[in-house]
Amino acid sequence: MSTGRKEARRQRGEIACAECRRLKVKCDRTVPCSTCVKRGTSSLCPNETLPPGDGSRFVLAAEDHLRRKMTKMEERMHSLEDALAIIQSTDSKQLHPLLAHPLILDDDTAESEETKRSNSNSCAGLTDAFGGLHMDGDHGASRFFGPSGGSEEFELPHKQRAAILQEIDPSYLPQEINIFYDSFPLTPKGIATESVQTTIESFLPSMARATALCEMLLEHLTWMFSIVSRQHLIGELIPAVYAPNRTRARTYGPHDLALLLIALGIGALVDLNLEPYDAEAQHYYRLARAAVSLQSVLATRSIVTIKCLHLMSIYNGMSGKESNLEHSYSLLNFAGQVALGIGFHMDPSLWGIEGKEAYDRRAYFWNLLQPTLWQASNFLFSLVTGRPPTISKPFIDCHIPSEDDEKNYETGDAPLGFGVWSYHFTIECLMPVTEAILASNPPSYRTIMELDHKIRDFDIPSCSSPLDPQRPSTSMQSFVRSHYSELTLMFLHRGFFAQALTDNPTNPLQSAHSQSFVAAYQCACAVLDITRNHYVQRPRLVARVWRIWSNAFVAAVIIGTVAIRAVNANLEPSPLEKLDDTCLLFQNAAESSSRALRALVGTFVFISVITIYKAISTAYTVGDARKVTPVQS
């Protein structure tokens, strides 16, 4: 009889197991049999046998016990490593010698399943932070938000969200323009694009108005992004598009026209002479989106295409319509994919491009990379939605521009909020933070503290331009640089901030992760303080920038959580006072900002919960006092 047939019969219980046959004892032919169970060799039954030797059967009997003990010891070791990292960080910025090199317990190259489980347990509490899946409607439409995803996204049911903005009625536009608008990003077939482009151009504003809107864009938003320069918009695009004989021999393409139109749309959003979310901005956006569809984004694309999609993403974020935020995320990812498709992540020197053109390509690539990372941590994108970024570090070959190139080639434009310093911050700090927070295997606490030190050690330069009260660009340049580190630290520590509250709900300062609790709270306070200060200086502009209020709401959630949960934590400033100030800030901005309005609703929820909690606590205190107060005779 073959070995295979014997093993099959043993599995069915037709013949004695191999170990009973070796020992020549009776076998009850169950799997495992009673004899193997008594001898501690049930894992061998029915087809394996113990090697010869007196002590061999005790090895298997103790194997499960040793495995469980080893797992517990490894969990304890990781907890001690985290505690040692915390203590060491208070006295020195250097790693403790015992933490400098990871301890390898197994010489084998392949990790055992037990080791993988113990590694995942080294960050207990964050392993379940997978994010959330938001389901819309009755047809299964869904959106994923990762562990750092936007806090306010789940605040209100979709049907209950009040919109400040009402969509304009597009019927005033010719049918062919609306067809191209609805077809984005594809190009409809059977319609002559040349005539549609001419029709779109007939809806352009006067040259003076176009120039004024471009100036608005450059002055009011260059601190936040640097996508198009004054020379390109006002010096090149406007003269070309408004040339008297443009219909005969165009020197620009459909995407160049779309770039100008979307710049006009964003300029109208930040035109402080108009009401927030004015219909003029929607008008230019519809024309821009239709113009993009005149030329295939998938087949015929260029740097102008990337910039156009990037600006469309920004417009959707600032438009005041909450459903447009998902479009903003998709458009920015689309821009990143197009950039990869034309080799924008490679250094231009590889193609023989030098001088100002090389600088422009490098600077814009890093300006595109920054928001894709933030989109991953609220709406500042990967850190904000909690979704992975489109462009990853291993594939980046584009060099960071030098400071000398920045000084030489940025002359004549509005002061940059970001610049070469921010590109270094991106590669040294922001990208590692994004990778750590969004990784499928959560980071250890030691990794978080190492990133904390790296961010705090990074020197962000002061404003390059003197503060001019008459120029929004200089004051907003100061704004973006004043709290960039705190903003990054807030998202870095947010996960372990929640873990500290889970570890010790009554006093998180006694948690092993108390440093993250304090860091997240202090950074949240700093973000809100700086937001309040600049809102007081420029309320009409600050209220219109969605990104500011998304970050402010994340900070408000942290402060509100501390105010509700950390009843025994002595923190300065007082969480209750800070939450009151935050509520007042959102209340003032809600009149002209849809994002602030949504944040205000969430902040009122915190205030209501705290009020109820204080009322109940007071009632119990009074009740206890009545029990012990002596009756006066």
Secondary structure, 3 states (H helix, E strand, C coil): CCHHHHHHHHHHCCCCCHHHHHHCCCCCCCCCCHHHHHHCCCCCCCCCCCCCCCCHHHHHHHHHHHHHHHHHHHHHHHHHHHHHHHHHHHHCCCCCHHHCCCCCCCCCCCCCHHHHHHHHHCCCCCCCCCCEEEEECCCCEEEEECCCCCHHHHCCCHHHCCCCCCCCCHHHCCHHHHHHHHHCCCCCCCCCHHHHHHHHHCCCCCHHHHHHHHHHHHHHHCCCCCCCCHHHHHHHHHHHHCCCCCCCCCCCCHHHHHHHHHHHHHHHHCCCCCCCCCHHHHHHHHHHHHHHCCCCCCCCCCHHHHHHHHHHHHHHHHCCCCCHHHHHHHHHHHHHHHHHHCCCCCCHHHHCCCHHHHHHHHHHHHHHHHHHHHHECCCCEHHHHCCCCCCCHHHCCCCCCCHHHHHHHCCCCCCCCCCHHHHHHHHHHHHHHHHHHHCCCCCCHHHHHHHHHHHHHCCCCCCCCCCCCCCHHHHHHHHHHHCHHHHHHHHHHHHHHHHHHHHCCCCHHHCCCHHHHHHHHHHHHHHHHHHHHHHHHCHHHHCCCHHHHHHHHHHHHHHHHHHHHCCCCCCCCCHHHHHHHHHHHHHHHCCCCHHHHHHHHHHHHHHHHHHHHHHHHHHHHHHHHHHHCCCCC
